[in-house]
Amino acid sequence: MKECDAWVEDQIRNRVAHARAKHSDWEGKGIFWALGALLDEVEELDKAICHEGEKRAVDEALDVIAVAFRIVRREYE
């Protein structure tokens, strides 16, 4: 099932807000630390795709997007 863009954008907004609340300690960690956080999320996405089903994979993909968004916003500085 393909989701509409508005639903996807809403999910991303929610996931970024959740990530910021749960992991508020990004400031000052640096780009390489942020890269490690992104790679951890990609690893979780890989596991979900291979072993945990589509719903879990979508959840993990949203986490990857949230971390990437935070990198683009340079929240690690």
C-alpha positions in Angstrom: 0.0 0.0 0.0 1.4 3.4 -0.9 0.9 6.1 1.7 0.0 9.7 0.7 2.8 12.3 1.1 0.9 14.1 3.8 0.8 11.0 6.0 4.5 10.3 5.3 5.5 13.9 6.2 3.4 13.7 9.4 5.2 10.5 10.4 8.6 12.0 9.7 7.7 15.1 11.8 6.6 12.9 14.7 9.6 10.7 14.5 12.0 13.6 14.5 10.2 15.1 17.5 10.4 11.7 19.3 14.1 11.4 18.4 14.9 14.8 19.7 13.1 14.1 23.0 14.6 10.7 23.5 18.2 11.7 22.3 18.5 15.3 23.3 22.3 15.0 23.8 23.4 15.5 20.2 24.9 19.0 20.6 28.7 19.0 20.5 29.1 15.3 19.6 30.4 16.0 16.1 29.8 14.7 12.6 31.5 11.3 13.1 29.4 10.6 16.2 26.3 11.5 14.2 27.4 9.2 11.4 27.7 6.4 13.9 24.1 7.0 15.0 23.0 6.9 11.4 24.8 3.7 10.7 23.3 2.1 13.8 19.8 3.0 12.5 20.7 1.6 9.0 21.8 -1.7 10.7 18.4 -1.8 12.5 16.6 -1.2 9.2 18.6 -4.0 7.6 17.6 -6.4 10.4 13.9 -5.3 10.1 13.8 -5.8 6.4 15.5 -9.2 6.6 13.8 -10.6 9.7 11.0 -8.5 11.1 8.5 -7.7 8.5 7.3 -4.6 6.6 5.7 -2.7 9.5 8.9 -2.9 11.5 10.9 -2.0 8.4 8.8 1.2 7.9 9.4 2.1 11.6 13.1 1.7 11.2 13.1 3.6 7.9 11.5 6.5 9.7 14.3 6.4 12.3 16.9 6.5 9.6 15.2 9.6 8.1 15.0 11.2 11.5 18.7 10.8 12.1 19.6 11.9 8.6 17.3 15.0 9.1 19.2 15.8 12.3 22.5 15.5 10.5 21.3 17.8 7.7 20.2 20.3 10.4 23.7 20.0 11.9 22.3 19.2 15.4 25.6 17.4 16.2 27.5 20.8 16.4 
